[in-house]
Amino acid sequence: MSEDTDGTTGAREESTTLAIARSEGEETAQSIANLDNIGDTAIVGITFLLAALGTWVTFAYPRLSSTPAIRGAFIILALASVAATLASMYYLVDSLAPRRFYGDDVGDLFLDHKWFPWRNDDPTDLGRFNRTEIDSPADLRTAVEEWIDDYDEDTTVDSEEAFQYSRMLNYKLVARHKARNTAYGMAFLRLAVVCLGLVIAVGIVGGALGC
């Protein structure tokens, strides 16, 4: 009787764990989509920031007073804003870059050479989906089984439970990369906005003194 009870309890716990893993995997996938939306919006904001910075520098710099300290502060703050904006763009673009969701390289970028795109060879690994040798349903089933075998690096994925557990952990790793890069991108964007505000303030004060 106790063995049946233990078996029922174990099955119930496994079912609960599977439900949690499935739900968490879906939540993490949604979080990844939300992070991508944040990155998209931030990049649009950066275009407006650079436009505002360029317009204000062009307008305000000729009107600054002849005091070298004010001109120097204006230039340094403008350059700091540009540098912070570029750093923000770097991290945001890295957060939006596609990453692998399965296999031995989960979380790694598809591109081996992200600065030299032309040096990449089959970055999306299209060879894995080659169907030229599939001539029957049995061949198709075998190809799918081989793909499933490669889904996780160290664990044999041979059940829905194993797949859901692996999917959740894979999504978690990808989301962690995206969250880290998005956080750095937004932090540098905040600095860029602060520097832009200071550039505007210095431009106004310097222009008033030059009148």
Backbone as JSON Lines, residues from 0, in Angstrom:
{"i":0,"aa":"M","n":[0.83,-1.2,0.0],"ca":[0.0,0.0,0.0],"c":[0.86,1.24,0.0]}
{"i":1,"aa":"S","n":[1.92,1.2,0.81],"ca":[2.82,2.34,0.89],"c":[3.55,2.56,-0.41]}
{"i":2,"aa":"E","n":[3.86,1.43,-1.12],"ca":[4.56,1.58,-2.38],"c":[3.67,2.28,-3.4]}
{"i":3,"aa":"D","n":[2.36,1.9,-3.41],"ca":[1.44,2.56,-4.34],"c":[1.29,4.04,-4.01]}
{"i":4,"aa":"T","n":[1.21,4.31,-2.7],"ca":[1.1,5.71,-2.29],"c":[2.32,6.5,-2.71]}
{"i":5,"aa":"D","n":[3.52,5.93,-2.49],"ca":[4.75,6.61,-2.89],"c":[4.79,6.82,-4.39]}
{"i":6,"aa":"G","n":[4.34,5.79,-5.13],"ca":[4.35,5.92,-6.58],"c":[3.39,6.99,-7.05]}
{"i":7,"aa":"T","n":[2.21,7.06,-6.42],"ca":[1.24,8.09,-6.79],"c":[1.76,9.47,-6.46]}
{"i":8,"aa":"T","n":[2.38,9.58,-5.28],"ca":[2.95,10.87,-4.88],"c":[4.04,11.3,-5.83]}
{"i":9,"aa":"G","n":[4.91,10.35,-6.21],"ca":[5.99,10.68,-7.14],"c":[5.47,11.11,-8.49]}
{"i":10,"aa":"A","n":[4.41,10.41,-8.97],"ca":[3.82,10.79,-10.25],"c":[3.2,12.17,-10.17]}
{"i":11,"aa":"R","n":[2.53,12.44,-9.03],"ca":[1.91,13.75,-8.87],"c":[2.97,14.85,-8.83]}
{"i":12,"aa":"E","n":[4.08,14.6,-8.13],"ca":[5.15,15.59,-8.06],"c":[5.78,15.81,-9.43]}
{"i":13,"aa":"E","n":[5.95,14.72,-10.2],"ca":[6.52,14.85,-11.53],"c":[5.59,15.63,-12.45]}
{"i":14,"aa":"S","n":[4.28,15.38,-12.33],"ca":[3.3,16.12,-13.13],"c":[3.31,17.59,-12.76]}
{"i":15,"aa":"T","n":[3.42,17.89,-11.47],"ca":[3.47,19.29,-11.04],"c":[4.72,19.97,-11.55]}
{"i":16,"aa":"T","n":[5.85,19.27,-11.47],"ca":[7.12,19.83,-11.97],"c":[7.03,20.1,-13.46]}
{"i":17,"aa":"L","n":[6.43,19.16,-14.21],"ca":[6.28,19.35,-15.65],"c":[5.42,20.57,-15.95]}
{"i":18,"aa":"A","n":[4.34,20.73,-15.2],"ca":[3.46,21.89,-15.42],"c":[4.2,23.19,-15.13]}
{"i":19,"aa":"I","n":[4.98,23.19,-14.07],"ca":[5.75,24.39,-13.73],"c":[6.78,24.69,-14.82]}
{"i":20,"aa":"A","n":[7.48,23.64,-15.29],"ca":[8.49,23.84,-16.33],"c":[7.85,24.36,-17.61]}
{"i":21,"aa":"R","n":[6.69,23.82,-17.97],"ca":[6.01,24.27,-19.19],"c":[5.58,25.74,-19.04]}
{"i":22,"aa":"S","n":[4.98,26.06,-17.89],"ca":[4.54,27.44,-17.66],"c":[5.72,28.4,-17.61]}
{"i":23,"aa":"E","n":[6.79,28.0,-16.94],"ca":[7.96,28.87,-16.84],"c":[8.63,29.06,-18.19]}
{"i":24,"aa":"G","n":[8.64,28.0,-19.0],"ca":[9.19,28.14,-20.34],"c":[8.41,29.13,-21.17]}
{"i":25,"aa":"E","n":[7.08,29.08,-21.08],"ca":[6.25,30.02,-21.82],"c":[6.43,31.45,-21.31]}
{"i":26,"aa":"E","n":[6.53,31.59,-19.99],"ca":[6.75,32.92,-19.4],"c":[8.1,33.49,-19.84]}
{"i":27,"aa":"T","n":[9.12,32.64,-19.88],"ca":[10.46,33.1,-20.27],"c":[10.48,33.47,-21.74]}
{"i":28,"aa":"A","n":[9.78,32.69,-22.58],"ca":[9.69,33.05,-24.0],"c":[9.02,34.41,-24.17]}
{"i":29,"aa":"Q","n":[7.99,34.68,-23.37],"ca":[7.33,35.99,-23.42],"c":[8.27,37.09,-22.93]}
{"i":30,"aa":"S","n":[9.08,36.77,-21.92],"ca":[10.05,37.75,-21.42],"c":[11.08,38.09,-22.49]}
{"i":31,"aa":"I","n":[11.49,37.08,-23.25],"ca":[12.43,37.32,-24.35],"c":[11.81,38.28,-25.37]}
{"i":32,"aa":"A","n":[10.54,38.05,-25.7],"ca":[9.85,38.95,-26.64],"c":[9.75,40.36,-26.07]}
{"i":33,"aa":"N","n":[9.48,40.46,-24.77],"ca":[9.39,41.79,-24.14],"c":[10.75,42.5,-24.17]}
{"i":34,"aa":"L","n":[11.83,41.77,-23.92],"ca":[13.16,42.37,-23.98],"c":[13.47,42.86,-25.38]}
{"i":35,"aa":"D","n":[13.05,42.1,-26.39],"ca":[13.26,42.54,-27.77],"c":[12.48,43.82,-28.05]}
{"i":36,"aa":"N","n":[11.27,43.91,-27.51],"ca":[10.48,45.13,-27.7],"c":[11.15,46.33,-27.04]}
{"i":37,"aa":"I","n":[11.73,46.11,-25.85],"ca":[12.45,47.19,-25.17],"c":[13.63,47.65,-26.02]}
{"i":38,"aa":"G","n":[14.37,46.68,-26.56],"ca":[15.51,47.02,-27.41],"c":[15.09,47.79,-28.64]}
{"i":39,"aa":"D","n":[14.01,47.36,-29.29],"ca":[13.51,48.07,-30.48],"c":[13.15,49.51,-30.15]}
{"i":40,"aa":"T","n":[12.41,49.67,-29.05],"ca":[11.99,51.02,-28.65],"c":[13.18,51.9,-28.3]}
{"i":41,"aa":"A","n":[14.16,51.33,-27.6],"ca":[15.34,52.1,-27.2],"c":[16.13,52.56,-28.42]}
{"i":42,"aa":"I","n":[16.24,51.71,-29.42],"ca":[16.99,52.08,-30.63],"c":[16.28,53.22,-31.36]}
{"i":43,"aa":"V","n":[14.95,53.18,-31.4],"ca":[14.2,54.3,-31.99],"c":[14.46,55.58,-31.19]}
{"i":44,"aa":"G","n":[14.47,55.46,-29.84],"ca":[14.77,56.62,-29.0],"c":[16.16,57.17,-29.25]}
{"i":45,"aa":"I","n":[17.11,56.28,-29.52],"ca":[18.48,56.72,-29.78],"c":[18.55,57.57,-31.04]}
{"i":46,"aa":"T","n":[17.78,57.24,-32.04],"ca":[17.8,58.05,-33.27],"c":[17.33,59.47,-32.98]}
{"i":47,"aa":"F","n":[16.3,59.6,-32.15],"ca":[15.82,60.94,-31.79],"c":[16.86,61.67,-30.92]}
{"i":48,"aa":"L","n":[17.52,60.92,-30.04],"ca":[18.54,61.54,-29.18],"c":[19.69,62.1,-30.02]}
{"i":49,"aa":"L","n":[20.16,61.31,-30.97],"ca":[21.26,61.78,-31.82],"c":[20.83,62.97,-32.67]}
{"i":50,"aa":"A","n":[19.59,62.94,-33.15],"ca":[19.1,64.07,-33.93],"c":[19.04,65.32,-33.08]}
{"i":51,"aa":"A","n":[18.56,65.18,-31.84],"ca":[18.48,66.34,-30.94],"c":[19.87,66.86,-30.61]}
{"i":52,"aa":"L","n":[20.8,65.94,-30.36],"ca":[22.17,66.34,-30.02],"c":[22.83,67.08,-31.18]}
{"i":53,"aa":"G","n":[22.71,66.52,-32.38],"ca":[23.32,67.17,-33.54],"c":[22.71,68.54,-33.83]}
{"i":54,"aa":"T","n":[21.4,68.63,-33.71],"ca":[20.73,69.92,-33.95],"c":[21.15,70.97,-32.93]}
{"i":55,"aa":"W","n":[21.2,70.56,-31.65],"ca":[21.53,71.54,-30.61],"c":[22.99,71.98,-30.69]}
{"i":56,"aa":"V","n":[23.89,71.03,-30.94],"ca":[25.31,71.4,-31.05],"c":[25.51,72.37,-32.21]}
{"i":57,"aa":"T","n":[24.88,72.08,-33.35],"ca":[25.0,72.97,-34.51],"c":[24.46,74.36,-34.21]}
{"i":58,"aa":"F","n":[23.37,74.41,-33.46],"ca":[22.75,75.69,-33.15],"c":[23.5,76.45,-32.05]}
{"i":59,"aa":"A","n":[23.88,75.75,-30.97],"ca":[24.37,76.43,-29.77],"c":[25.86,76.74,-29.81]}
{"i":60,"aa":"Y","n":[26.66,75.9,-30.42],"ca":[28.11,76.09,-30.33],"c":[28.56,77.45,-30.87]}
{"i":61,"aa":"P","n":[28.09,77.9,-32.03],"ca":[28.54,79.22,-32.51],"c":[28.12,80.37,-31.6]}
{"i":62,"aa":"R","n":[27.12,80.16,-30.74],"ca":[26.6,81.23,-29.9],"c":[27.2,81.21,-28.49]}
{"i":63,"aa":"L","n":[28.1,80.27,-28.22],"ca":[28.71,80.2,-26.9],"c":[29.62,81.39,-26.68]}
{"i":64,"aa":"S","n":[29.82,81.71,-25.42],"ca":[30.75,82.8,-25.09],"c":[32.16,82.37,-25.45]}
{"i":65,"aa":"S","n":[33.02,83.33,-25.52],"ca":[34.41,83.04,-25.9],"c":[35.21,82.45,-24.75]}
{"i":66,"aa":"T","n":[34.57,82.16,-23.62],"ca":[35.28,81.58,-22.49],"c":[35.7,80.14,-22.81]}
{"i":67,"aa":"P","n":[36.99,79.84,-22.8],"ca":[37.44,78.48,-23.16],"c":[36.85,77.4,-22.27]}
{"i":68,"aa":"A","n":[36.63,77.7,-21.0],"ca":[36.11,76.69,-20.08],"c":[34.7,76.25,-20.49]}
{"i":69,"aa":"I","n":[33.9,77.2,-20.89],"ca":[32.52,76.86,-21.29],"c":[32.52,76.07,-22.59]}
{"i":70,"aa":"R","n":[33.31,76.51,-23.53],"ca":[33.39,75.78,-24.8],"c":[33.93,74.37,-24.58]}
{"i":71,"aa":"G","n":[34.95,74.26,-23.72],"ca":[35.53,72.95,-23.43],"c":[34.53,72.02,-22.77]}
{"i":72,"aa":"A","n":[33.78,72.55,-21.79],"ca":[32.76,71.73,-21.12],"c":[31.68,71.3,-22.11]}
{"i":73,"aa":"F","n":[31.3,72.18,-22.99],"ca":[30.27,71.87,-23.99],"c":[30.73,70.74,-24.9]}
{"i":74,"aa":"I","n":[31.96,70.82,-25.37],"ca":[32.49,69.79,-26.27],"c":[32.63,68.46,-25.55]}
{"i":75,"aa":"I","n":[33.16,68.48,-24.33],"ca":[33.35,67.23,-23.57],"c":[32.01,66.55,-23.3]}
{"i":76,"aa":"L","n":[31.02,67.31,-22.89],"ca":[29.7,66.73,-22.61],"c":[29.05,66.19,-23.88]}
{"i":77,"aa":"A","n":[29.22,66.89,-24.99],"ca":[28.66,66.4,-26.25],"c":[29.33,65.08,-26.66]}
{"i":78,"aa":"L","n":[30.65,65.03,-26.53],"ca":[31.37,63.79,-26.86],"c":[30.98,62.66,-25.9]}
{"i":79,"aa":"A","n":[30.79,62.98,-24.62],"ca":[30.37,61.97,-23.65],"c":[29.0,61.41,-24.01]}
{"i":80,"aa":"S","n":[28.11,62.28,-24.45],"ca":[26.78,61.83,-24.86],"c":[26.87,60.91,-26.07]}
{"i":81,"aa":"V","n":[27.7,61.26,-27.02],"ca":[27.88,60.43,-28.21],"c":[28.47,59.07,-27.82]}
{"i":82,"aa":"A","n":[29.49,59.09,-26.94],"ca":[30.14,57.83,-26.53],"c":[29.15,56.93,-25.79]}
{"i":83,"aa":"A","n":[28.37,57.52,-24.87],"ca":[27.39,56.72,-24.14],"c":[26.31,56.18,-25.07]}
{"i":84,"aa":"T","n":[25.94,56.96,-26.07],"ca":[24.94,56.5,-27.04],"c":[25.47,55.33,-27.85]}
{"i":85,"aa":"L","n":[26.72,55.41,-28.28],"ca":[27.32,54.31,-29.04],"c":[27.43,53.05,-28.2]}
{"i":86,"aa":"A","n":[27.81,53.21,-26.93],"ca":[27.88,52.05,-26.04],"c":[26.49,51.44,-25.85]}
{"i":87,"aa":"S","n":[25.48,52.29,-25.7],"ca":[24.11,51.8,-25.56],"c":[23.69,51.04,-26.8]}
{"i":88,"aa":"M","n":[23.99,51.58,-27.97],"ca":[23.63,50.92,-29.22],"c":[24.33,49.57,-29.35]}
{"i":89,"aa":"Y","n":[25.58,49.5,-28.91],"ca":[26.34,48.24,-28.99],"c":[25.64,47.14,-28.19]}
{"i":90,"aa":"Y","n":[25.28,47.44,-26.95],"ca":[24.66,46.43,-26.1],"c":[23.24,46.1,-26.56]}
{"i":91,"aa":"L","n":[22.5,47.09,-27.01],"ca":[21.14,46.83,-27.46],"c":[21.13,45.97,-28.72]}
{"i":92,"aa":"V","n":[22.03,46.25,-29.64],"ca":[22.11,45.44,-30.85],"c":[22.53,44.01,-30.49]}
{"i":93,"aa":"D","n":[23.45,43.88,-29.54],"ca":[23.88,42.55,-29.11],"c":[22.73,41.79,-28.45]}
{"i":94,"aa":"S","n":[21.88,42.52,-27.74],"ca":[20.74,41.85,-27.11],"c":[19.72,41.39,-28.14]}
{"i":95,"aa":"L","n":[19.63,42.1,-29.26],"ca":[18.67,41.74,-30.31],"c":[19.21,40.69,-31.27]}
{"i":96,"aa":"A","n":[20.52,40.46,-31.24],"ca":[21.11,39.49,-32.16],"c":[20.59,38.08,-31.86]}
{"i":97,"aa":"P","n":[20.21,37.31,-32.87],"ca":[19.67,35.96,-32.64],"c":[20.67,35.04,-31.95]}
{"i":98,"aa":"R","n":[20.17,34.19,-31.07],"ca":[21.0,33.21,-30.36],"c":[20.41,31.82,-30.53]}
{"i":99,"aa":"R","n":[21.26,30.84,-30.34],"ca":[20.83,29.46,-30.5],"c":[19.98,29.02,-29.31]}
{"i":100,"aa":"F","n":[18.95,28.25,-29.59],"ca":[18.04,27.8,-28.55],"c":[18.19,26.32,-28.22]}
{"i":101,"aa":"Y","n":[19.0,25.58,-28.96],"ca":[19.12,24.15,-28.71],"c":[20.5,23.67,-29.17]}
{"i":102,"aa":"G","n":[20.84,22.46,-28.81],"ca":[22.12,21.89,-29.22],"c":[23.25,22.24,-28.27]}
{"i":103,"aa":"D","n":[24.46,22.04,-28.75],"ca":[25.63,22.25,-27.9],"c":[25.92,23.72,-27.64]}
{"i":104,"aa":"D","n":[25.37,24.62,-28.44],"ca":[25.75,26.03,-28.38],"c":[24.6,26.92,-27.92]}
{"i":105,"aa":"V","n":[23.77,26.43,-27.02],"ca":[22.62,27.22,-26.54],"c":[23.12,28.54,-25.96]}
{"i":106,"aa":"G","n":[22.52,29.63,-26.41],"ca":[22.89,30.95,-25.92],"c":[23.98,31.64,-26.72]}
{"i":107,"aa":"D","n":[24.71,30.88,-27.54],"ca":[25.75,31.49,-28.37],"c":[25.13,32.19,-29.57]}
{"i":108,"aa":"L","n":[25.8,33.21,-30.07],"ca":[25.32,33.91,-31.25],"c":[25.43,33.02,-32.48]}
{"i":109,"aa":"F","n":[24.52,33.22,-33.42],"ca":[24.59,32.46,-34.66],"c":[25.86,32.81,-35.45]}
{"i":110,"aa":"L","n":[26.25,34.08,-35.39],"ca":[27.41,34.53,-36.16],"c":[28.7,34.29,-35.39]}
{"i":111,"aa":"D","n":[29.64,33.61,-36.01],"ca":[30.95,33.43,-35.4],"c":[31.78,34.71,-35.49]}
{"i":112,"aa":"H","n":[31.53,35.51,-36.52],"ca":[32.26,36.77,-36.73],"c":[31.22,37.88,-36.86]}
{"i":113,"aa":"K","n":[30.82,38.48,-35.73],"ca":[29.75,39.46,-35.79],"c":[30.2,40.79,-36.39]}
{"i":114,"aa":"W","n":[31.51,41.06,-36.4],"ca":[32.0,42.29,-37.0],"c":[32.33,42.12,-38.48]}
{"i":115,"aa":"F","n":[32.43,40.89,-38.95],"ca":[32.75,40.61,-40.35],"c":[31.73,39.6,-40.89]}
{"i":116,"aa":"P","n":[30.51,40.05,-41.16],"ca":[29.45,39.12,-41.56],"c":[29.8,38.25,-42.76]}
{"i":117,"aa":"W","n":[30.6,38.78,-43.69],"ca":[30.92,38.02,-44.89],"c":[31.84,36.83,-44.6]}
{"i":118,"aa":"R","n":[32.41,36.78,-43.39],"ca":[33.31,35.67,-43.05],"c":[32.55,34.49,-42.45]}
{"i":119,"aa":"N","n":[31.26,34.64,-42.21],"ca":[30.48,33.56,-41.62],"c":[30.05,32.56,-42.68]}
{"i":120,"aa":"D","n":[30.13,31.3,-42.32],"ca":[29.75,30.22,-43.22],"c":[28.51,29.52,-42.67]}
{"i":121,"aa":"D","n":[27.38,29.69,-43.37],"ca":[26.12,29.06,-42.97],"c":[25.81,29.36,-41.5]}
{"i":122,"aa":"P","n":[25.66,30.64,-41.13],"ca":[25.5,30.99,-39.72],"c":[24.28,30.39,-39.06]}
{"i":123,"aa":"T","n":[23.22,30.13,-39.82],"ca":[22.02,29.56,-39.22],"c":[22.0,28.04,-39.31]}
{"i":124,"aa":"D","n":[23.12,27.45,-39.73],"ca":[23.23,25.99,-39.75],"c":[22.1,25.37,-40.57]}
{"i":125,"aa":"L","n":[21.92,25.87,-41.78],"ca":[20.81,25.39,-42.6],"c":[20.97,23.92,-42.98]}
{"i":126,"aa":"G","n":[22.21,23.42,-42.92],"ca":[22.43,22.03,-43.25],"c":[21.68,21.06,-42.37]}
{"i":127,"aa":"R","n":[21.33,21.5,-41.18],"ca":[20.6,20.62,-40.26],"c":[19.18,20.35,-40.76]}
{"i":128,"aa":"F","n":[18.69,21.18,-41.66],"ca":[17.33,21.03,-42.14],"c":[17.28,20.58,-43.6]}
{"i":129,"aa":"N","n":[18.36,20.0,-44.05],"ca":[18.43,19.5,-45.41],"c":[17.54,18.26,-45.54]}
{"i":130,"aa":"R","n":[16.62,18.28,-46.49],"ca":[15.68,17.16,-46.63],"c":[15.86,16.41,-47.93]}
{"i":131,"aa":"T","n":[16.98,16.58,-48.58],"ca":[17.17,15.94,-49.88],"c":[17.23,14.42,-49.78]}
{"i":132,"aa":"E","n":[17.63,13.88,-48.63],"ca":[17.77,12.43,-48.5],"c":[16.56,11.79,-47.82]}
{"i":133,"aa":"I","n":[15.49,12.55,-47.6],"ca":[14.29,12.01,-46.97],"c":[13.33,11.56,-48.07]}
{"i":134,"aa":"D","n":[13.15,10.24,-48.15],"ca":[12.33,9.67,-49.21],"c":[11.1,8.94,-48.7]}
{"i":135,"aa":"S","n":[10.98,8.81,-47.38],"ca":[9.85,8.05,-46.85],"c":[9.5,8.57,-45.46]}
{"i":136,"aa":"P","n":[8.32,8.22,-44.96],"ca":[7.97,8.61,-43.59],"c":[8.96,8.1,-42.56]}
{"i":137,"aa":"A","n":[9.54,6.94,-42.8],"ca":[10.53,6.4,-41.87],"c":[11.78,7.29,-41.84]}
{"i":138,"aa":"D","n":[12.2,7.75,-43.02],"ca":[13.35,8.66,-43.07],"c":[13.04,9.97,-42.34]}
{"i":139,"aa":"L","n":[11.82,10.45,-42.51],"ca":[11.42,11.68,-41.85],"c":[11.42,11.5,-40.34]}
{"i":140,"aa":"R","n":[10.92,10.37,-39.86],"ca":[10.9,10.11,-38.43],"c":[12.33,10.01,-37.89]}
{"i":141,"aa":"T","n":[13.2,9.38,-38.64],"ca":[14.59,9.25,-38.22],"c":[15.27,10.62,-38.13]}
{"i":142,"aa":"A","n":[14.99,11.48,-39.12],"ca":[15.59,12.82,-39.11],"c":[15.12,13.61,-37.9]}
{"i":143,"aa":"V","n":[13.84,13.49,-37.57],"ca":[13.31,14.2,-36.4],"c":[13.94,13.66,-35.12]}
{"i":144,"aa":"E","n":[14.08,12.34,-35.04],"ca":[14.7,11.74,-33.85],"c":[16.14,12.2,-33.68]}
{"i":145,"aa":"E","n":[16.86,12.32,-34.78],"ca":[18.25,12.8,-34.7],"c":[18.29,14.25,-34.22]}
{"i":146,"aa":"W","n":[17.34,15.05,-34.71],"ca":[17.29,16.44,-34.26],"c":[16.99,16.52,-32.77]}
{"i":147,"aa":"I","n":[16.04,15.7,-32.31],"ca":[15.69,15.69,-30.88],"c":[16.88,15.24,-30.04]}
{"i":148,"aa":"D","n":[17.64,14.27,-30.54],"ca":[18.81,13.8,-29.8],"c":[19.82,14.91,-29.58]}
{"i":149,"aa":"D","n":[19.88,15.88,-30.51],"ca":[20.84,16.97,-30.41],"c":[20.27,18.19,-29.69]}
{"i":150,"aa":"Y","n":[19.02,18.1,-29.21],"ca":[18.39,19.27,-28.62],"c":[19.09,19.71,-27.36]}
{"i":151,"aa":"D","n":[19.53,18.77,-26.56],"ca":[20.24,19.09,-25.32],"c":[21.64,18.49,-25.39]}
{"i":152,"aa":"E","n":[22.59,19.21,-24.81],"ca":[23.99,18.83,-24.96],"c":[24.32,17.5,-24.28]}
{"i":153,"aa":"D","n":[23.88,17.32,-23.05],"ca":[24.3,16.17,-22.25],"c":[23.18,15.2,-21.92]}
{"i":154,"aa":"T","n":[21.94,15.58,-22.12],"ca":[20.82,14.76,-21.7],"c":[20.06,14.21,-22.91]}
{"i":155,"aa":"T","n":[19.68,12.97,-22.83],"ca":[18.88,12.38,-23.89],"c":[17.44,12.87,-23.77]}
{"i":156,"aa":"V","n":[16.96,13.55,-24.78],"ca":[15.59,14.05,-24.77],"c":[14.71,13.01,-25.45]}
{"i":157,"aa":"D","n":[14.0,12.22,-24.65],"ca":[13.18,11.14,-25.2],"c":[11.76,11.15,-24.65]}
{"i":158,"aa":"S","n":[11.35,12.26,-24.07],"ca":[10.0,12.36,-23.54],"c":[9.6,13.83,-23.5]}
{"i":159,"aa":"E","n":[8.29,14.06,-23.36],"ca":[7.81,15.44,-23.26],"c":[8.39,16.12,-22.04]}
{"i":160,"aa":"E","n":[8.51,15.38,-20.93],"ca":[9.06,15.95,-19.7],"c":[10.48,16.47,-19.93]}
{"i":161,"aa":"A","n":[11.32,15.63,-20.53],"ca":[12.71,16.03,-20.77],"c":[12.77,17.23,-21.71]}
{"i":162,"aa":"F","n":[11.9,17.23,-22.71],"ca":[11.9,18.35,-23.66],"c":[11.49,19.65,-22.97]}
{"i":163,"aa":"Q","n":[10.44,19.61,-22.15],"ca":[9.98,20.82,-21.47],"c":[11.03,21.33,-20.49]}
{"i":164,"aa":"Y","n":[11.7,20.41,-19.78],"ca":[12.75,20.83,-18.85],"c":[13.9,21.48,-19.61]}
{"i":165,"aa":"S","n":[14.3,20.85,-20.71],"ca":[15.41,21.39,-21.49],"c":[15.04,22.72,-22.12]}
{"i":166,"aa":"R","n":[13.82,22.81,-22.65],"ca":[13.38,24.06,-23.28],"c":[13.39,25.2,-22.27]}
{"i":167,"aa":"M","n":[12.9,24.94,-21.07],"ca":[12.87,25.98,-20.05],"c":[14.28,26.49,-19.74]}
{"i":168,"aa":"L","n":[15.21,25.55,-19.53],"ca":[16.58,25.94,-19.19],"c":[17.25,26.66,-20.36]}
{"i":169,"aa":"N","n":[16.97,26.21,-21.6],"ca":[17.55,26.87,-22.76],"c":[17.03,28.3,-22.87]}
{"i":170,"aa":"Y","n":[15.73,28.48,-22.7],"ca":[15.15,29.82,-22.75],"c":[15.72,30.71,-21.64]}
{"i":171,"aa":"K","n":[15.92,30.13,-20.47],"ca":[16.47,30.9,-19.35],"c":[17.86,31.44,-19.7]}
{"i":172,"aa":"L","n":[18.67,30.61,-20.33],"ca":[20.03,31.04,-20.68],"c":[20.0,32.16,-21.73]}
{"i":173,"aa":"V","n":[19.16,31.98,-22.75],"ca":[19.05,33.01,-23.78],"c":[18.5,34.31,-23.2]}
{"i":174,"aa":"A","n":[17.49,34.18,-22.33],"ca":[16.91,35.37,-21.7],"c":[17.93,36.08,-20.82]}
{"i":175,"aa":"R","n":[18.79,35.32,-20.17],"ca":[19.81,35.94,-19.31],"c":[20.76,36.8,-20.15]}
{"i":176,"aa":"H","n":[21.18,36.28,-21.3],"ca":[22.04,37.07,-22.2],"c":[21.32,38.35,-22.63]}
{"i":177,"aa":"K","n":[20.07,38.21,-23.04],"ca":[19.33,39.37,-23.51],"c":[19.1,40.38,-22.39]}
{"i":178,"aa":"A","n":[18.76,39.88,-21.21],"ca":[18.49,40.78,-20.08],"c":[19.76,41.54,-19.69]}
{"i":179,"aa":"R","n":[20.89,40.86,-19.67],"ca":[22.16,41.53,-19.31],"c":[22.48,42.63,-20.32]}
{"i":180,"aa":"N","n":[22.44,42.3,-21.6],"ca":[22.8,43.29,-22.61],"c":[21.8,44.43,-22.66]}
{"i":181,"aa":"T","n":[20.52,44.12,-22.47],"ca":[19.51,45.17,-22.44],"c":[19.72,46.1,-21.26]}
{"i":182,"aa":"A","n":[20.07,45.53,-20.1],"ca":[20.32,46.35,-18.92],"c":[21.49,47.3,-19.14]}
{"i":183,"aa":"Y","n":[22.59,46.79,-19.71],"ca":[23.73,47.66,-19.99],"c":[23.36,48.72,-21.02]}
{"i":184,"aa":"G","n":[22.61,48.31,-22.04],"ca":[22.2,49.27,-23.07],"c":[21.37,50.4,-22.5]}
{"i":185,"aa":"M","n":[20.42,50.06,-21.63],"ca":[19.58,51.09,-21.03],"c":[20.36,51.96,-20.05]}
{"i":186,"aa":"A","n":[21.34,51.38,-19.35],"ca":[22.16,52.17,-18.43],"c":[22.97,53.22,-19.18]}
{"i":187,"aa":"F","n":[23.58,52.82,-20.31],"ca":[24.34,53.78,-21.11],"c":[23.41,54.8,-21.77]}
{"i":188,"aa":"L","n":[22.22,54.37,-22.13],"ca":[21.27,55.32,-22.71],"c":[20.87,56.37,-21.68]}
{"i":189,"aa":"R","n":[20.71,55.96,-20.42],"ca":[20.41,56.91,-19.36],"c":[21.53,57.95,-19.23]}
{"i":190,"aa":"L","n":[22.78,57.48,-19.27],"ca":[23.92,58.41,-19.2],"c":[23.93,59.35,-20.4]}
{"i":191,"aa":"A","n":[23.59,58.81,-21.57],"ca":[23.57,59.66,-22.77],"c":[22.53,60.77,-22.64]}
{"i":192,"aa":"V","n":[21.37,60.43,-22.09],"ca":[20.31,61.43,-21.92],"c":[20.74,62.49,-20.91]}
{"i":193,"aa":"V","n":[21.38,62.06,-19.81],"ca":[21.86,63.02,-18.81],"c":[22.89,63.97,-19.43]}
{"i":194,"aa":"C","n":[23.81,63.41,-20.2],"ca":[24.82,64.25,-20.86],"c":[24.17,65.2,-21.85]}
{"i":195,"aa":"L","n":[23.15,64.75,-22.55],"ca":[22.44,65.63,-23.47],"c":[21.79,66.78,-22.71]}
{"i":196,"aa":"G","n":[21.19,66.48,-21.56],"ca":[20.6,67.54,-20.75],"c":[21.63,68.56,-20.31]}
{"i":197,"aa":"L","n":[22.81,68.07,-19.92],"ca":[23.87,68.98,-19.51],"c":[24.39,69.8,-20.69]}
{"i":198,"aa":"V","n":[24.45,69.19,-21.87],"ca":[24.86,69.93,-23.07],"c":[23.88,71.07,-23.34]}
{"i":199,"aa":"I","n":[22.6,70.78,-23.21],"ca":[21.6,71.82,-23.43],"c":[21.74,72.93,-22.39]}
{"i":200,"aa":"A","n":[21.95,72.53,-21.12],"ca":[22.08,73.53,-20.05],"c":[23.31,74.41,-20.26]}
{"i":201,"aa":"V","n":[24.44,73.78,-20.58],"ca":[25.66,74.55,-20.81],"c":[25.5,75.47,-22.02]}
{"i":202,"aa":"G","n":[24.83,74.96,-23.06],"ca":[24.6,75.78,-24.25],"c":[23.77,77.01,-23.95]}
{"i":203,"aa":"I","n":[22.73,76.82,-23.12],"ca":[21.88,77.96,-22.77],"c":[22.64,78.98,-21.92]}
{"i":204,"aa":"V","n":[23.36,78.47,-20.89],"ca":[24.12,79.38,-20.03],"c":[25.22,80.08,-20.82]}
{"i":205,"aa":"G","n":[25.96,79.3,-21.62],"ca":[27.04,79.89,-22.39],"c":[26.53,80.9,-23.41]}
{"i":206,"aa":"G","n":[25.39,80.6,-24.04],"ca":[24.81,81.54,-24.97],"c":[24.37,82.83,-24.31]}
{"i":207,"aa":"A","n":[23.82,82.71,-23.09],"ca":[23.4,83.91,-22.35],"c":[24.59,84.77,-21.98]}
{"i":208,"aa":"L","n":[25.69,84.14,-21.58],"ca":[26.89,84.9,-21.23],"c":[27.54,85.55,-22.45]}
{"i":209,"aa":"G","n":[27.34,84.91,-23.6],"ca":[27.95,85.47,-24.81],"c":[27.19,86.63,-25.39]}
{"i":210,"aa":"C","n":[25.95,86.8,-24.93],"ca":[25.13,87.92,-25.48],"c":[25.6,89.27,-24.95]}
